[in-house]
Amino acid sequence: MHWLKMTVCLSICALLLGTVVAAQQNKLGVADKYKVAFLNPIQVGNVLLPKGDYQIVHTMEGDTHIMVFTQEGVNHPVQIRAKCTLVPLQEKATQDKTVYTFNTNNERVLRELIFKGDTAKHVFS
């Protein structure tokens, strides 16, 4: 009887743990919220974001992926919305990564964001 109770208890714990892990990533293999720090101004879409800390929320509008960038720690935070495309990774990302290019004004232009634990990267055009 003791083993039966212990087995049921362990099963319930495993189920709850699985639910918590699944809640942290959506069915697309990416989390819904992120934090990122840009050490330099960076263009996202058509907007040049000032350097600083940002909260990013990944959301869907129909079939369109949207990343909402909200500046943190300032009185008048910048908030922008940018379309992205999810591209599957071969394996789960082991670290965060920001990929950018430079435009003709020598400004950084965001191209990709990869977040540790995700199975897809966010690609910006």
C-alpha positions as protocol buffer text, in pm:
chain_id: "A"
residue {
  index: 1
  type: MET
  ca { x: 0 y: 0 z: 0 }
}
residue {
  index: 2
  type: HIS
  ca { x: 289 y: 234 z: 84 }
}
residue {
  index: 3
  type: TRP
  ca { x: 445 y: 178 z: -261 }
}
residue {
  index: 4
  type: LEU
  ca { x: 116 y: 254 z: -433 }
}
residue {
  index: 5
  type: LYS
  ca { x: 83 y: 588 z: -254 }
}
residue {
  index: 6
  type: MET
  ca { x: 444 y: 676 z: -333 }
}
residue {
  index: 7
  type: THR
  ca { x: 399 y: 584 z: -701 }
}
residue {
  index: 8
  type: VAL
  ca { x: 84 y: 798 z: -729 }
}
residue {
  index: 9
  type: CYS
  ca { x: 256 y: 1089 z: -554 }
}
residue {
  index: 10
  type: LEU
  ca { x: 561 y: 1068 z: -784 }
}
residue {
  index: 11
  type: SER
  ca { x: 337 y: 1046 z: -1091 }
}
residue {
  index: 12
  type: ILE
  ca { x: 149 y: 1360 z: -988 }
}
residue {
  index: 13
  type: CYS
  ca { x: 477 y: 1544 z: -923 }
}
residue {
  index: 14
  type: ALA
  ca { x: 612 y: 1441 z: -1265 }
}
residue {
  index: 15
  type: LEU
  ca { x: 291 y: 1557 z: -1433 }
}
residue {
  index: 16
  type: LEU
  ca { x: 305 y: 1896 z: -1258 }
}
residue {
  index: 17
  type: LEU
  ca { x: 672 y: 1941 z: -1347 }
}
residue {
  index: 18
  type: GLY
  ca { x: 597 y: 1859 z: -1710 }
}
residue {
  index: 19
  type: THR
  ca { x: 316 y: 2114 z: -1712 }
}
residue {
  index: 20
  type: VAL
  ca { x: 546 y: 2386 z: -1575 }
}
residue {
  index: 21
  type: VAL
  ca { x: 815 y: 2311 z: -1834 }
}
residue {
  index: 22
  type: ALA
  ca { x: 561 y: 2306 z: -2117 }
}
residue {
  index: 23
  type: ALA
  ca { x: 415 y: 2637 z: -2002 }
}
residue {
  index: 24
  type: GLN
  ca { x: 753 y: 2806 z: -2039 }
}
residue {
  index: 25
  type: GLN
  ca { x: 766 y: 2731 z: -2412 }
}
residue {
  index: 26
  type: ASN
  ca { x: 480 y: 2745 z: -2654 }
}
residue {
  index: 27
  type: LYS
  ca { x: 409 y: 2491 z: -2927 }
}
residue {
  index: 28
  type: LEU
  ca { x: 646 y: 2678 z: -3161 }
}
residue {
  index: 29
  type: GLY
  ca { x: 949 y: 2589 z: -2949 }
}
residue {
  index: 30
  type: VAL
  ca { x: 1008 y: 2942 z: -2822 }
}
residue {
  index: 31
  type: ALA
  ca { x: 927 y: 3119 z: -2499 }
}
residue {
  index: 32
  type: ASP
  ca { x: 665 y: 3394 z: -2491 }
}
residue {
  index: 33
  type: LYS
  ca { x: 881 y: 3648 z: -2299 }
}
residue {
  index: 34
  type: TYR
  ca { x: 1248 y: 3739 z: -2305 }
}
residue {
  index: 35
  type: LYS
  ca { x: 1492 y: 3993 z: -2168 }
}
residue {
  index: 36
  type: VAL
  ca { x: 1771 y: 4138 z: -2380 }
}
residue {
  index: 37
  type: ALA
  ca { x: 2030 y: 4413 z: -2337 }
}
residue {
  index: 38
  type: PHE
  ca { x: 2152 y: 4608 z: -2638 }
}
residue {
  index: 39
  type: LEU
  ca { x: 2490 y: 4766 z: -2564 }
}
residue {
  index: 40
  type: ASN
  ca { x: 2456 y: 4997 z: -2866 }
}
residue {
  index: 41
  type: PRO
  ca { x: 2161 y: 5150 z: -3051 }
}
residue {
  index: 42
  type: ILE
  ca { x: 2012 y: 4895 z: -3292 }
}
residue {
  index: 43
  type: GLN
  ca { x: 1761 y: 4923 z: -3573 }
}
residue {
  index: 44
  type: VAL
  ca { x: 1464 y: 4689 z: -3539 }
}
residue {
  index: 45
  type: GLY
  ca { x: 1228 y: 4713 z: -3833 }
}
residue {
  index: 46
  type: ASN
  ca { x: 1223 y: 5082 z: -3924 }
}
residue {
  index: 47
  type: VAL
  ca { x: 1303 y: 5208 z: -3571 }
}
residue {
  index: 48
  type: LEU
  ca { x: 1643 y: 5278 z: -3419 }
}
residue {
  index: 49
  type: LEU
  ca { x: 1617 y: 5160 z: -3057 }
}
residue {
  index: 50
  type: PRO
  ca { x: 1841 y: 5329 z: -2802 }
}
residue {
  index: 51
  type: LYS
  ca { x: 2088 y: 5111 z: -2615 }
}
residue {
  index: 52
  type: GLY
  ca { x: 1948 y: 4960 z: -2299 }
}
residue {
  index: 53
  type: ASP
  ca { x: 1751 y: 4676 z: -2147 }
}
residue {
  index: 54
  type: TYR
  ca { x: 1436 y: 4547 z: -2316 }
}
residue {
  index: 55
  type: GLN
  ca { x: 1159 y: 4305 z: -2240 }
}
residue {
  index: 56
  type: ILE
  ca { x: 1047 y: 4122 z: -2552 }
}
residue {
  index: 57
  type: VAL
  ca { x: 713 y: 3949 z: -2587 }
}
residue {
  index: 58
  type: HIS
  ca { x: 656 y: 3705 z: -2874 }
}
residue {
  index: 59
  type: THR
  ca { x: 296 y: 3707 z: -2988 }
}
residue {
  index: 60
  type: MET
  ca { x: 88 y: 3598 z: -3285 }
}
residue {
  index: 61
  type: GLU
  ca { x: -151 y: 3799 z: -3501 }
}
residue {
  index: 62
  type: GLY
  ca { x: -315 y: 3532 z: -3710 }
}
residue {
  index: 63
  type: ASP
  ca { x: -23 y: 3359 z: -3884 }
}
residue {
  index: 64
  type: THR
  ca { x: 212 y: 3656 z: -3832 }
}
residue {
  index: 65
  type: HIS
  ca { x: 481 y: 3642 z: -3564 }
}
residue {
  index: 66
  type: ILE
  ca { x: 528 y: 3971 z: -3378 }
}
residue {
  index: 67
  type: MET
  ca { x: 800 y: 4065 z: -3131 }
}
residue {
  index: 68
  type: VAL
  ca { x: 709 y: 4356 z: -2901 }
}
residue {
  index: 69
  type: PHE
  ca { x: 1019 y: 4533 z: -2765 }
}
residue {
  index: 70
  type: THR
  ca { x: 963 y: 4745 z: -2452 }
}
residue {
  index: 71
  type: GLN
  ca { x: 1250 y: 4946 z: -2306 }
}
residue {
  index: 72
  type: GLU
  ca { x: 1302 y: 4902 z: -1932 }
}
residue {
  index: 73
  type: GLY
  ca { x: 1435 y: 5130 z: -1659 }
}
residue {
  index: 74
  type: VAL
  ca { x: 1353 y: 5467 z: -1819 }
}
residue {
  index: 75
  type: ASN
  ca { x: 1080 y: 5726 z: -1759 }
}
residue {
  index: 76
  type: HIS
  ca { x: 947 y: 5725 z: -2116 }
}
residue {
  index: 77
  type: PRO
  ca { x: 1009 y: 5374 z: -2248 }
}
residue {
  index: 78
  type: VAL
  ca { x: 1028 y: 5307 z: -2619 }
}
residue {
  index: 79
  type: GLN
  ca { x: 796 y: 5031 z: -2739 }
}
residue {
  index: 80
  type: ILE
  ca { x: 793 y: 4891 z: -3092 }
}
residue {
  index: 81
  type: ARG
  ca { x: 645 y: 4595 z: -3275 }
}
residue {
  index: 82
  type: ALA
  ca { x: 843 y: 4403 z: -3536 }
}
residue {
  index: 83
  type: LYS
  ca { x: 749 y: 4110 z: -3757 }
}
residue {
  index: 84
  type: CYS
  ca { x: 974 y: 3807 z: -3738 }
}
residue {
  index: 85
  type: THR
  ca { x: 998 y: 3464 z: -3892 }
}
residue {
  index: 86
  type: LEU
  ca { x: 1067 y: 3155 z: -3682 }
}
residue {
  index: 87
  type: VAL
  ca { x: 1335 y: 2930 z: -3828 }
}
residue {
  index: 88
  type: PRO
  ca { x: 1385 y: 2590 z: -3661 }
}
residue {
  index: 89
  type: LEU
  ca { x: 1725 y: 2519 z: -3509 }
}
residue {
  index: 90
  type: GLN
  ca { x: 1893 y: 2180 z: -3547 }
}
residue {
  index: 91
  type: GLU
  ca { x: 1908 y: 2151 z: -3170 }
}
residue {
  index: 92
  type: LYS
  ca { x: 1801 y: 2346 z: -2862 }
}
residue {
  index: 93
  type: ALA
  ca { x: 1998 y: 2671 z: -2831 }
}
residue {
  index: 94
  type: THR
  ca { x: 2266 y: 2654 z: -2563 }
}
residue {
  index: 95
  type: GLN
  ca { x: 2315 y: 3031 z: -2535 }
}
residue {
  index: 96
  type: ASP
  ca { x: 2161 y: 3365 z: -2626 }
}
residue {
  index: 97
  type: LYS
  ca { x: 2281 y: 3521 z: -2952 }
}
residue {
  index: 98
  type: THR
  ca { x: 2213 y: 3850 z: -3132 }
}
residue {
  index: 99
  type: VAL
  ca { x: 2298 y: 3871 z: -3503 }
}
residue {
  index: 100
  type: TYR
  ca { x: 2309 y: 4209 z: -3675 }
}
residue {
  index: 101
  type: THR
  ca { x: 2450 y: 4379 z: -3984 }
}
residue {
  index: 102
  type: PHE
  ca { x: 2543 y: 4741 z: -4048 }
}
residue {
  index: 103
  type: ASN
  ca { x: 2348 y: 4976 z: -4276 }
}
residue {
  index: 104
  type: THR
  ca { x: 2489 y: 5261 z: -4487 }
}
residue {
  index: 105
  type: ASN
  ca { x: 2471 y: 5493 z: -4184 }
}
residue {
  index: 106
  type: ASN
  ca { x: 2693 y: 5245 z: -3991 }
}
residue {
  index: 107
  type: GLU
  ca { x: 2400 y: 5160 z: -3758 }
}
residue {
  index: 108
  type: ARG
  ca { x: 2343 y: 4809 z: -3632 }
}
residue {
  index: 109
  type: VAL
  ca { x: 2041 y: 4638 z: -3790 }
}
residue {
  index: 110
  type: LEU
  ca { x: 1891 y: 4341 z: -3605 }
}
residue {
  index: 111
  type: ARG
  ca { x: 1876 y: 4025 z: -3818 }
}
residue {
  index: 112
  type: GLU
  ca { x: 1836 y: 3736 z: -3571 }
}
residue {
  index: 113
  type: LEU
  ca { x: 1770 y: 3667 z: -3205 }
}
residue {
  index: 114
  type: ILE
  ca { x: 1837 y: 3326 z: -3055 }
}
residue {
  index: 115
  type: PHE
  ca { x: 1751 y: 3255 z: -2693 }
}
residue {
  index: 116
  type: LYS
  ca { x: 1892 y: 2978 z: -2476 }
}
residue {
  index: 117
  type: GLY
  ca { x: 1653 y: 2683 z: -2454 }
}
residue {
  index: 118
  type: ASP
  ca { x: 1453 y: 2769 z: -2768 }
}
residue {
  index: 119
  type: THR
  ca { x: 1432 y: 2531 z: -3063 }
}
residue {
  index: 120
  type: ALA
  ca { x: 1379 y: 2810 z: -3321 }
}
residue {
  index: 121
  type: LYS
  ca { x: 1542 y: 3145 z: -3392 }
}
residue {
  index: 122
  type: HIS
  ca { x: 1368 y: 3478 z: -3463 }
}
residue {
  index: 123
  type: VAL
  ca { x: 1469 y: 3620 z: -3802 }
}
residue {
  index: 124
  type: PHE
  ca { x: 1396 y: 3984 z: -3892 }
}
residue {
  index: 125
  type: SER
  ca { x: 1388 y: 4118 z: -4247 }
}
